[in-house]
Amino acid sequence: EILALIQTGKTRKIPIILAVESYWAGLLAWFKSSMVAEGTIAEKDLDLYKIAETPTQIVDAVQEFYKDRSLVPSLKEQEIMSDL
């Protein structure tokens, strides 16, 4: 659900981290073979999430995501989110 909200610009970008690639492999393959192939999502939408194998990689991904962003939504982001 959050991927769709971010993809459509209905909410602000947040870090989406999928833990342990082998767990998500089937879904990720389906994203590519069905959704991208059928044009339901764009190839660039696959960049909305990161895959991490360890707790340290998860923490690193969240920290990297917020390196140049605020944890607090901007006024524009608040506006977008209040429109739901």
Residue, then its C-alpha position, 0 to 999 in steps of 0.5 A: e500500500i505504501l508503495a502505491l501511495i508514494q508512487t502516485g504522490k499521495t504521501r511523502k517518500i519514506p524508506i521502504i526496506l525489504a528485509v532478506e531478499s530471499y523472502w521477497a524474491g517471488l514478489l520482486a520477480w512478479f513486479k518485474s515480469s508482470m507489473v513493469a512488463e504490463g506497464t502497471i508500474a514504471e521501471k523507476d518505481l522499483d527504486l522506491y524500496k531497498i533490500a537489506e540482509t542484516p539489521t545493520q544494513i537496515v539501519d544504514a539504509v534508513q540513515e542514508f535515506y534521511k541524510d539530506r531529509s528531515l524526519v518531519p514532513s515539510l509543509k508541502e508534504q503535510e499538505i499532500m498527506s492531508d489530502l488523503 
